[in-house]
Amino acid sequence: MKKMKNWMKAALMLVVFGAAGTTQAQAQITAGCEQKWGPDSVKTIQNISVYREFFKQKNYASALEAWTYVFQNAPCSREQTHVDGVAMYKSFLANTKDPKRKQELVDTVLLIYDVRAANFQKSAGSALGRKGVDMLNFRPEPNTAILKTFEHAVALGGNETESFVLSYYFKVALKEFSGGGLTKEQVIAIYEKLSKIADYNIAANQSADKFIESKQSLDGDLAGNIIKDCDEIITLFEGKYKADKTNKDLRDLIYSLLLSKGCSDKDLFMEVATAKYNEAPNARLAHILARKLQQSDNVAKAADFYQKAIEGAENDSIKAQYNYDFATLYSSNKQFSRARQLAQEAARLQPRWGKPLVFIGDLYAASYSQCGSGIDAQAVYWAAVDKYQRAKNIDPSVAEEATTKINKYAGYFPLKENLFFAGITPGSSFSVGCWIGESTTVRSSD
């Protein structure tokens, strides 16, 4: 402990007074404190009080002497000492233009992380993860040193690794791969390790949004930098999966890669996605399977998965989207009444969303040939335009599309002459028959 304390004192003096040297990088850090509060606990507590008061005022220059005493003599008294030290030295860095001085300050920032990691084992992974990020920011070369720091951080942190570390670590690994320092297989192994951590925290709902974002970043980087296309995924992984279908990690990796590369049309995707759903049913995966089955014209199974997706949707916004997508399954099979019912539910769940109303308008317009002849058939266009107008009024995002369709189908309205001979007055109410069964307002095209 005495050796460590003397080294820290020498290292800090080099930085505080601007002296040159490489003591920090060369020294060997050891863990443990013989006395938590240092040789003089009263003096340590006094210095904590003094530096914290200046620190709160962001008067870091005045805080430094008292902080240095605590860091040198009682580095395991309070973990906050190290957090504060990093903040102070980063402030000094931001206000220093001299390159030599900057390097000395960077040395100290990295030193503080190492001392924190050595003396606070439970958060060592967090300290080294943050150290890796600051190495990227302040000392990006050599890349191998940053890679080793992240590797050590994740080894210590495990599932407690902070979300942002995952994406930074993987980007450093990709840089090493591009320089020939890692093989494709090694990069994939790193991905699998980081992906497991993200999946664990998402399942445990620990900062789930942040880990979902990190997982998406991992998937995107792997797909964009390592895997060229769908065929390469299949070449690399299909044989392994067929040989060991109980390997859930491999299955999930193949699923993520195929999904991120837009390979849902591949048979392997359907196989791994179905296996994944059977193990742990969830709304998002049910929706993905429904869309895939819809593309294959498997209406019955697609409908079943759409229903499961809707039942498991976590909020009305997602449920509205699933209902809308479900409606497209029936519209493509000319089951217009059922399609409308689902689109109406989507509109009910999202009252300011115009897309379901445009969809219903399209259903009406497509019914011309099914709804009699003459004005009875043309009446479907009145009903369609009503929906487009409503969509336009509530949702600016569909206004242009709705206006285009209003202009188009208004041209299909009956002529005034035809309305006259049919004894129908413009502006009057008209009941649209067929499957539509709605009242509308009579209008002419001229």
N, C-alpha and C positions, 0 to 999 in steps of 0.2 A: 504494500500500500504506500509506504514511504517513497519508494522508487517511482511509482505512478504519480504521486503528488508532486514530487520534485520536477519530474518531466513536464507535467502540465504547467507548472509555474514558469519554467523556462520557455516553453512553447508560447504561452500567453504573453509573456514579456516581449518576445520577439515581435508579436503582432501589435500589441498595444503601443509600443514605442517605435514601430516601423523598422525594426532591424531585419536584415536578410537572413536566410538560412532555410534548411529543409528539415529542421528538427521534428516538426509535426509528422511528416510523411514517414520518417525513419523510425520513430519511436514505436514501442510495442505496448499496446494498451492491455491492462489486466483488470479483471473485475474484482469487486468486493471492497467493503469499507470496514476497517477495524472499529471505527467509531462513527456511527451514523451522523452525528452532529459535529464531527471534527474534534480536534484536541481541546477546543474551548467552546462548549456548546452555547454559552451566553453570548460570546462574541459572534458566533455564527448566526444566532437568532437576531442579534442587533443588526448585522450586515444585511440579512434578508429584509428586515424592516426598512432599512435605509434605501437599498437599491430598488425595492418594490415601489416605494413612494416616488422616487424619480422616474421609474419605469412607467408608472401610470400616467405621469405627466409627459411621457415621451422625451424626457430629458436624459437620453441614453449616455451622453458623455459624462454626466454627473453620476449616473448609476453604475458606471463601469467598474470603478475601484472596489465598491462594496460587493458587486456581483462577482468580480474576479476572486475575491477572498472566499466566497462561498463555493465557487466552482473548484478552486484549488484545494480547499481544506475539508469540504463536506459535500462532495459531488453526489452522494446518495441520500442527502438529507431531504431534498424535494425534487421531484421530476420537473416541476415547473421552472426550476432554475435553468435547465437546459433548453426548454421551450423559449424562455425569455431571452436566453443568450443568442439563440439563432435569430430571433427577431431583431435584436440590437445590432448584431454583426451584419445582417442583411441591410439594415438601415445605413450602417457605415459604408457598405459596398455601394449602395445607391447614390451616396454623396461623395464618392471618391473617384477622381479621374486618373490618378497615377496608376499605371499598369502594374508596377511592382507592388504597390500597396494593395491593390485589388487582389493579387495572388495570395498575399499574406492573409488577407481577410477571408478569402475563400478557404485557405488552409484551416483557419480557426472554425469556420462554420462546419466543415466536415469533421474536424476534431470533436466538436461538441456532440454531434450525432453519435460518434463512436463511443464517447465516454458515457453518454446516456444509454446506449445499447448495452454496454458492458456492465452497468450498474442497475439497470431496470429490465430484468429479463422478460417480464410479461409484455412489455411494449417494445422489445428490441427490434422485432420485425417492422413495427411502425416507424421507429427511428431510422432504420437502415433504408426502408422504402422511401422515406422523405429525403434521406441523404442521396439516394439514387436520382431522384428528381432534380435536386439542386446540383448534382454533378452534371446532369444534362444541361442545366441552365447556365452554369458558371464555368464548367470544365468538361466539355463534351468529348474530349479525347484523353486517353485512349478509350475507345468504345468497349473494349474487353473489360476494363476496370469497372465500368458502369454495369455491364452485364453481370459480372460476379457479385456486385453489390446487390442488385435486384434478386439474383439467385439466392443469396444468403438471406435477404429480407423475407422472401416467400418461404424459404425453408424454415425460418424461425416463426413467421406469422401464421402459416397454414391458412385455415379458413378465416382467421382474423385479419388477414391482409386487407389493407384499405383498397377500395374499388379502383381509385385512379392509378394505383401501382401496377395493376394488371395490364392496362393498355400501354403504359410507358415501358414496362418490362418487355412486352412483346414487340414493340416498335424497335427497341434496342436489339432484340434478337434478330429481327428482320434485317436491320442494318448490318449485323455481323454476318448473316447469311449472304447478303449481296456482296460482301467483301471476301467471301470464301471461307469465313471462320466457322460457320456451322453448316451442316448438311440439311437437306430438306427433311429428313427423318427426325433430326434433332429439333428443328423448329416445330414440327408437328407435335413432338413429345412435350415441348414447352407449352404449346397451345393447349394440349389436353390437360396439363397440370393447372393452368390458369383458368381454363373453362370450368373445371370441377369446382374451383373456389367460387367462381361467379354463380354457378348453378346452386351450390350449397346455400349461399346467402340469399339468392332469389327465393328458393324454396322455404327458407327460414324467415323470409320477409325482413331481413336485416338490410336496411337501406336498399330495398329491392330496386327502386328506380335507378339508383346509381349503378348497381351491379348489372341491371339490364342494359344500360348504356354501355358499360364496359364490355359486356358479352357481345353486343352488337359490333363494337369496335374490333374485338378479337376476331369475330367471324368475318367481318369485312376485310380486315388486314390479311387474314389467312387466305381468303378466297381471291383477293386482289393481287397478292404478291407471291403466293406459293403454288396455288392450284390454278392451272390455266383454263380448264373448261370441264364440262360434265364428264366427258370421256376419260379425262385423267383421274377424276374422282373414282369412277367405276373401276378403272384399271388398278389404281392404288389400293382400293379398299373392299371391293366386292368379294374377292376371293377370301380375304381375311374374315369378313362378316359371315360368309356362307360356312366357313370352317368353325366359327364360334359365335353362334347367334345369342349365346347367353352373356356376351361381353357388352354390357350396357353402355360403357364409356365409348367403345368403338361405334356402337349403334348411334349414340347421340352425336358423335363427331360427324359421322356420315350424313346424318339428318341435317345438321347445321350447314355443312358444306353444300349439300345438294340444294337446300333451300336458298342459301345466299347466292348461289350461282344460277338460280332460276331453272333448276333441273327437276322440277316437280312432275315433268312428263315422263320421267324415267321409271321403269318398273321397280328399281331398287329403292327409289324414294317412297313409293307406296308401301313397300314391304317394311322399311324401317319406321316410317311414320305410323303405320298401323300397330306395329309392335310397341312403339313408344306410347301410343294412346292406350293400348290394352293394359299396359303396366300402370300408367298414371293418367287417367282421363282428365282432360281439361278443355275448356271452351275454345281456346285459340287453336289447339291442334284439331279439334273436331271441325272447326270452320275450314281449316286447311284441307282436311280430308274431304269435306263436302265439296269444296271447289274442284278438287282433283277428280272426284267421282262424277261431278257434273260435266266436266270436260270429256269424260269417257262415256257420257250418255247413260250412266247408271242412275236413273232418276230415283228409284226406290231407296237405294243405299245413301245417295246424296241427301235426300230429304230427311232420312233418319239422323245423319250427322249434323245437318243444319239445325234440326230440332234440339239435339244435344248441346250444340253451341249456344243456341238462344237460351236454353235453360240454365247454362252455366255462366253466362255473360255477367261480368262484375258490375256493370253500370248501364244506364239507359242509352248512352251514346253508342257503346259497343253493341248492345242488343239491337238498336235501331239499324246499325250497319248489317248485322247478321240477318235481320228480317228482310232488309232490302235485297241482299244477295240471294236469300232463299226465294224471294219473289221472281228473280231472274230465271231460276230453275223452271218454274211453272210457266212463265211467259214464253220461254223458248219451246215449250211443248204445247203451246196454244191453250193452256189452262188459265184463261184470263181472269176468271172470277177469283180463283185461289190466289193468283199473283197479286190482284188488287188488294185482297184482304191483308196480305203480308206487307204490302207497300203502305197501306193505311196505318198498320200498326207501327211501322217505322216512322211515319209522319207524326203519329200520336206521341211516340217516345221522344222525338226531336221536333218540336213544333216550329222551329225556325229553319228547318232544313227543307229546301225546295226540291231536292232531287227526287224523292219519292213521288211528289206531285207531277213532276215532268214525266216520270215513268208511267204513272196512271194515265196521263194524257196520251202517251204513246200507245198504251193498250187500247184506249178508246179509238184513236185514229186508225189502228190496225184492224178494227172490227167492222169496217165499212162493208166488206163483202159478206159478213155474217149477219147483218142486221137489216135485212129486207132490201127495198129498192126505193128510188126516188128520194123524197124528203125524209122519209123514215131512216134511210141509210145515211143521208147527208147530216142528219141530226147528231151523229157521233162526233162530227167535227165541232159542233157547238160545245158539246160536253168536254171535248179534248182541250179546246181553247180556254174554257173556264179553268181547267187545271193549270195550264201554262201561265195564265194571268195570275192565279193565286200564288204559284211558285215564284214568279217574278216579283210580286209584291212583298213577299216575306224573306227572300234570300237573294241578295245582290249577286252572289257567286254564280247563279244560274240564269240571271237576267238576260244575258246575250243569247244563250241557247233558247230560252223560252220565247224571246221576241222573234227569233228566226222562225220558230215553229208556229207562232201565232200568225205571222205574215204568210207562211206557206198554207196553212189549213184554212185561213179565212178566205183564201181564194177558191176553196171548195164549197163554201156556203151556197145555198140556193140563190138564184136570181130573184129579184123582187117580183118579176112577172110570174115566175113559177109559184111563189108564195101566194100571190093574188089568186091565181086560178085554183090553188088548193084551199083557199079560204083561211089562210094563216096570216096573222098580222105581225109585222116586225115589232119587236119589243115585247111581245106577249110571252107567256110562259108555255113551255112545251115539255112534255114528258118523253124522254128518250127510252125506247123500249129495249128489246133484245136482253142481253145479260146485264146491261149497264143500269137501267132502272133509276135514272136520276132526272130531276127537273132542270131545265136550262132556259135561256132566253133566246127567242127567235132573232136571227140576224141574216142579212143578205150579203152577197159578195159584191154588189154594185150600189 
